[in-house]
Amino acid sequence: MAVPKRRTSKARHRKRFAQWALGPVKLVRCRHCGERHRPHEVCPYCGHYHNRHVTEPRLKAAE
């Protein structure tokens, strides 16, 4: 069984886990109503997905 030859230092360990941070949420504009929503999801403001009406809107558009 493989065993580490040297102990991993705190700096090396923390440097490896520093890459796990979450980035900002990506948003795209809806082709139908123009509101911003998450990509690959139904628009919560108009209920459209890929230019088709899928569901009833859940949110009111900011005016």
Order of alpha helices (4+ residues) and beta strands (2+ residues): alpha-beta-beta-beta-beta
